Amino acid sequence: MTTASKIPPQDDKPPWHAVSREEVEKRLVTSADKGLDGREAASRLQQYGPNQLPEGKARGPLMRFLSQFNNILVYVLLGAGFVKLMLNLWVDAAIIFGVVILNALLGFVQEGRAEKALDSIRNMLSAESRTVRGGETRMIPAEQLVPGDVVLLESGDKVPADLRLIDVKNFRTEEAALTGESVPADKSTGTLAANATVGDRDNMAFSGTTVVAGRATGIVVATGSETELGRINQLLSGVSA
């Protein structure tokens, strides 16, 4: 079992796909064979928070539409439109107000699509994870996963967090939501170039993707908003804000 210890900062380190299994274990102060013990896992859960994506406050259609007018540029255009009305320039005023309304409608539709996409992303998350804790394999709620946990995967599973794969057997995952590739990705364990794109990181399994074949063991390297899925969630949250 590992003893309670704080993971050193990783900002200046090579990305996880560019380092060996041994380096991953060292940096995350974990054991690929025994995983974390309960005490260490609880400590890291407090440090990193639950493995889940934040949910923004949902707004109704009316508030979402009205919020499109809360913009300095819109205020300027509305002011210009009223000036045109005062000068009896009806056509100019109609054009300005039409542009404002059209812009609001486009923003309303875009934000609605972003909110639906956010709901779809959250539905991709796994509810449970087959995890090695203290040398024993057990099912735990996926939201309790922390960096350094050792996760076991097999066909049909949803990947519960971003994992650096350390052992694979004919392992493939469906990553269309992340990479746009409709063909399942074959996975391996070898070290890759630091500049490898997400779609080329064959030694990684990403949160929200689905295992379509084989088995694998991986070490959790990112949870919640720090996962690749979490980054997409943050981008979409910015659109819907």
Secondary structure as GFF3:
##gff-version 3
##sequence-region A 1 241
A	DSSP	three_ten_helix	16	18	.	.	.	ID=ss1
A	DSSP	alpha_helix	21	28	.	.	.	ID=ss2
A	DSSP	alpha_helix	38	48	.	.	.	ID=ss3
A	DSSP	alpha_helix	61	66	.	.	.	ID=ss4
A	DSSP	three_ten_helix	67	69	.	.	.	ID=ss5
A	DSSP	alpha_helix	72	86	.	.	.	ID=ss6
A	DSSP	alpha_helix	90	123	.	.	.	ID=ss7
A	DSSP	beta_strand	128	133	.	.	.	ID=ss8
A	DSSP	beta_strand	136	141	.	.	.	ID=ss9
A	DSSP	three_ten_helix	142	144	.	.	.	ID=ss10
A	DSSP	beta_strand	150	154	.	.	.	ID=ss11
A	DSSP	beta_strand	162	174	.	.	.	ID=ss12
A	DSSP	alpha_helix	176	179	.	.	.	ID=ss13
A	DSSP	beta_strand	185	186	.	.	.	ID=ss14
A	DSSP	three_ten_helix	198	200	.	.	.	ID=ss15
A	DSSP	beta_strand	204	205	.	.	.	ID=ss16
A	DSSP	beta_strand	210	222	.	.	.	ID=ss17
A	DSSP	three_ten_helix	224	226	.	.	.	ID=ss18
A	DSSP	alpha_helix	228	240	.	.	.	ID=ss19
###
